[in-house]
Amino acid sequence: MREDSRPVDYRPEDAPAWAQRLGSADVAAAAERISGRVVRTPTIRSPRLDALASAPVELFLKAENMQRIGAFKARGAMHAVGRLDPSDRARGVITFSSGNHAQAVALAAREFGVPATIAMPVDAPKVKIAVVRELGAKIVLAGTTSDDRREAAYAIQAETGGAMIQPFDHPDIVCGQGTATRELLADAGEDLDAIIVPVGGGGVIAGACLACRSESGEATTPIFSVEPAGCDALAASLEAGERVPVQPGPTLADGLKPVRVGALNFEIARRDLAGSFRVEDDELGRALVQVLARAKILVEPSGAAGVAAALREAAALRERLDVDDRPLRVGVMLTGGNVDPALVAELIERWGEQA
């Protein structure tokens, strides 16, 4: 990746080549660029949460719910906006998002003193819309799908000439998101048996793959994706051998429902990913309450997806990864914590006795 202040010249049709050329050094460079602008979030252990797993496990919880704006998205947005040429940035930034990336771009725009316009779905969580507005960004509500808000964002760009900050399909975004996994590895040690990462558009899991690449480009830690059942664009694409669209079904995980994963993210994932999991809404809700009750961490349903998969799949992962004489060591990305308090109360009422 280029080291100057300008963003890389990336086009989705070049994704296969970019998937080969990027690596951990690019993530390290991104970490240096955003140092001081994002939080180095903690990696948390909770033996009481471990005890709920299907087999002996030690979970290393990367608490990106404690990141600025409450989600890992701050990393990629801060990196991407910071890499823009100042003259381009001055015209304003534009993006499209269901919530967390919207907040992240609004934050980065405020940090760099430029205007931001963001297309969000009409059914975006109120808590996320409120934060975007508090950060000073202009919101345009557009439909309910990622295609709806993408079209609206590009229409705004055509009128204003602002810089588009992609939600997930761009090397600057991917390398910025990868800094979370880089920190996880530093905290937990590079001898983790596996890392489980929730997937929406795929930016954070593509970044995780890059962070886990050796200097020779080989994967050093098995990485597994997790998606809500019915919103499984990455798993469906991996099974098809190409990117395929998925019409997202209803899910608690509002941050994990893209129609299609990013081209770059898919190419990185199919090169490096060890496997994929799907979780049901009941598992997401129960995991959210279990993380809150046992680890004292509040996450949104999207952020609980990795825990849901880790607790359920611990026994299968131990067998697959040939771990039989010690607890399985699993890093889990808690991707965000922006959740409506009313939903938390509802889930506690339903799942509190099983926490």
N, C-alpha and C positions, 0 to 999 in steps of 0.2 A: 504494500500500500504506500502511496506517496506520503511524504513526511511534511509537506508544506501545509499552509492553512486552508487550502481549498479542498472541497470534497472530491472523492475519487470519481472518475468518469465511468460510472456503472450503468449498464443497460441489462434488463432481465434476460435478454437473449444471450448475454455473455456469462450467465450464471455458472455453467459448468467449469469454465476456465477460472473464474474467481473462487469457486469452491476448492479448487486444487491449490491455488497460489496463496490463499490466506492461511494464517497459522497463529500459534501462541504469541509470537513476537508482535503481531499486529494488535492483539489484545493487550499486551504489556504496554505498547505505545499509547493505546487509548486510555489505559489506566493512568498513565503519566499526564495526559492532556486534561483529564477531568478531575485530577487530584485537587482537593479543596473545594470543589463545586458539588460533589456528592458525598454522602455519608458512607464510611466504611462500616457496614452493618455487621452485627455480631453473628457468630455461628453458635447456636445454642444446643445443649444436650438436655434431654429430659428422660431419665430412666423410667419414670411413671408412664410416659407415652410409649416407650419401647415395649413395656410389659403387655401392651395390647396387640402386639404383632403375632402373626401366625407361627413364628419361630424366633429363636434368639437373635436380636438385632440391636445395633446401636445407631440411632438416627442422629445425623448432624444437620440441624435445621438452619439454613441460611436465611436470616430474618430480613428479607427485603420489604416486608411490611413496615419496617422501621426506616426505610429509605425516605429521602425527600419526596413529597407528594404521596408517600405511602406505597410505593411500588418500584420495582426494578427499572421501569420505563424511564426514570429520570436519568439513568446512565446513558442510554443510547441517544436520547434527545439532546442532552447536554453536549455529548460528543459531536453529534451531527450539526447542531446549530453553531457550536464553537468552531467547526471546521469550515464554515462558509466564509467566503471572501467578505470582508466588512461592507463593501459596496453592494453586494447581493443581499446581505443580511439586512441592510438598512431599508430595503423595500418591503420588509416584513416577511414573516414565515407563515406557512399554511400547512395544515394537515387534516387527516380524517381519522376518527377514533371513536370507539364505544365508551371510552372513559379514561383509563390510566395513561395512555399515550397523549391524550388531549391535555391532561394535567401536566404531563412532563414537558410538552412543547410550550405550554403557557408559562411554566416556570423558567425554562431556558430562555424564552423570549424576554421575560422580565429581567433575567440575570444579565442579558446582553443589551437591554434597553431598546428593544425593537417591538413593533406590533405583531400580534398573532391573531389569525382567523382560523377557526376550527369547525369542521363539519362533524356533527355528532348525531346519533340516531334519536328519533323522537322518544324512544323508550329507554334512553340512557338513565342509569340510576341518578336520582336527584342529588345524592351526596357528591357524585362526581361532577355534575353540571355546576353545582354551587362552588366547588373548589376552582374550576376553570374560570368562572366569572370573578371570583375573589382574586385570582392571579392576574386579572386584567385583560384576558383574551376575549375576542368577539366570537360568539357561538352562532352557527347556522345549523338548525335542525333539519335533517334530511333522511327521510325513510327509516327503515329498520335493518337494512342489510349493509354489509361492507361495500357492496357495489354502489348502493344509493349514496352513501357519504363520500365515496371516492369520486363519483361523477360531480357531486356538488363542489368538492374541494378543487378539482381541476377547472371547473367553470369559474371559480373565484380567482384562481391563478391566472386564467386567460384575461380577466378584467384588470387585475392589479399588478401582475408581473412579479409577485412574491415568490419566495423560494419554497418549494415543496419539501417537507420533512417526512419521508416515508415512515409508516408505522413499524414496519419490520423487514422489508425487502430491500436492504441497502447495506453495503459493507460497513459504513460508518455506524449505522444502528447496531448491526450484529456485533461488531468489535466492542462497542460500548457496553452492550448487554453482557458480553463475555467476561467483563471485569468482575461481575458478581461471582462467577464460578472460579475465577482466578483467586479471589479472596477466600472462597470456601476451601480450595485446595491448600492454601497457605495455613488456614486455621486447623483443618482436620487432618492434614497430611496427605500426600499423594498416593498413599496406600489404601484409599477408599476402594471398597469392592465394587461400588456402583454409585451413580448419581441419577436421581429421578427428577425430571423437569416438566412442569405443565406446558402445554403447547396451545397457542392460539394461532397467530400468524407464523410462529416459528423462530422469531428473532432470538429469544433467550436460549433456546435449545441449540440453535446454530452457533451462538456465541459460546455456549458450554462446550460444544464439540471442538471449537477452535482452541479454547483455553486448555483442553486436554490433549492437544496434539504435541508430539515430541518434535525436536528440531528436524527430524527426518520426515515429519508429516504423519506419523502413525498415531493411532488412538492409544492413549495411555490408561484410560479409565473407562469401563463400560458405561454408556449413557443410555437411559431409557426415557421415552416420552410417555406422557399421560394426558388423555383428552376425555371430555365427557362423551358418553355414548350418544350417538346421534349428531355430534359436533366433532367428528374425527377426521378432519381433512388430511392430516399428515398420515395417520395410520392407513386410511383408504388409499392415499397416493402411493405409499410404500408398497402396499399390496398390489396395486395396479402397475407399478413400475414407472409411473409418470404422474405428474400433478393432475388431480381430478377435482372438480368442484363438488362440494357437499352442501346441500341446503340445510342450514343449522336448525335443529329441533329445539324445543324449549329446554332450558337448563338454568340451574342456579348460578352457573359459572358464566356470567355475562362477558367476562374478558376472554373466554376461550371459544368463540363461535364465529370464526371467519368462514367465508365461502370457500376460500382457497389459500393454502400456505404460500409464502413467498417463494419465488423461483430459486433464489440463492439459498434460502434456508432448506428447501427440499433437496437441492443438490448436495449440500453439506451433510444433511441428515442421512440420505441414502448411502453416502460414502462412509460415515462414521458411526451411525446409531446402532446400538446393540439390540434394541427391541422396543415394542410399543405396548402400552396398556390403555384400556378404556375403563372408566368408572361411571357408576350410576349416580343420579342426583342424591339418593338416600345415603350413599357412601360419602359424597361431598359434604352433606349437611352434618352427618355424624362425625366426620373427621374434623370439621370446623369446631364443633363443640368439644371434642376430645382434646384438640390442641389448646383451646381456651382453658378447659378445666385442669388439664394435667401439666401443660408446659407454660401456662399463664401468658399465652400469646394470642392476640386477636388477628385472625386472617380473614380475607374474603373467601367465598367458596372456590374461586379460581386458585387462590393461594393454598387451599387445603388439598388440592387434587393429588399432589405428590405424596402427602402423608397417607391419604386414602389408599393409594396404590402400594406404598411401601408396607403398610400394615397387613394388607391382604396378600401381597405377593412375596413376603419374606421367606416363607418355606420354599416356594418354587425358585426364587433367586438363589437361595443357599445351594440347592441341588444343581442348578444350572451353572453357577459359578464355582462349584466344587469347594464349598466352605463347610466343614463339618466338625471342626475342633475348637471353634471360637464363635463369638457373635458376628453376624454379618454387619459390616460397616457401610452404611448408606448415607450419602449426602442427599438432602432434599431441599429443593428451592421453594421457599415460601414467597411466592411472587408478589403478593400485595395484601394490603389490609384495609382497603376502602370498601366498607360494607355498611349497608343501612342498619342502624341499631334495631329497627323494628324486625328486620329479618333475623338478626342475631337472637332477639327475644323469642321469636317463633321457633327457631331451631333448638334453642335451649329447652323450650317447653316440650319439644318432640323427642329430643335425643339426650336430655340431661341425665336420665337414669342410667344410660349406657356409657356415660363418660367416666 
